[in-house]
Amino acid sequence: MLTTGFVQHGQGGPVAAQYCCADSENGDHVDDPSEDALVMLISDLNDADNTFVVIQPDKDEPAWFAFVAVLDERGNEVVRRDTNRREHDVSVETAIGRIASDLTKWLAARTS
């Protein structure tokens, strides 16, 4: 299981993501995912038991999210939704590096 992104402060325990988190169906969790972390999460997707990863703010009722789902051997469906900006985009991509790069840029433009 991939779990990363926690920062220890003083004597307290882990601190949650400051911006967003990525969670996959198999339980992998990454706080404030980097482009490399997104590549790893998306690369681990399969059509059996780990079919999607969702990235969203680490708070209740997030205004935006991104979702990547495996489409058998035809690539990945990528959904980006931001209710504040009235954006809803769905595409099919095959290059994992490009998906991660595009998502990283899209995420950088979001406000939580």
Long-range contacts (C-beta under 8 A, 24 or more apart in sequence): 1-26, 1-27, 1-28, 1-29, 2-28, 2-29, 2-30, 2-37, 2-40, 2-41, 2-44, 3-28, 3-29, 3-30, 4-30, 4-31, 4-37, 5-30, 5-31, 5-32, 5-33, 6-31, 16-58, 17-58, 18-58, 19-57, 19-58, 19-107, 19-112, 20-55, 20-56, 20-57, 20-58, 20-107, 20-110, 20-112, 21-55, 21-56, 21-58, 22-53, 22-54, 22-55, 23-53, 23-54, 24-50, 24-52, 24-53, 24-54, 25-49, 25-50, 25-51, 25-52, 25-53, 26-50, 28-53, 31-58, 34-104, 35-100, 35-101, 35-103, 35-104, 36-100, 38-99, 38-100, 38-103, 38-104, 39-96, 39-97, 39-100, 42-68, 42-76, 42-96, 42-99, 42-100, 43-96, 45-69, 45-70, 45-76, 46-70, 47-72, 55-103, 55-107, 57-110, 57-112, 58-112, 59-112, 62-112, 64-110, 66-103, 66-106, 66-107, 68-99, 68-103, 78-102, 78-103, 80-106, 82-110, 84-111
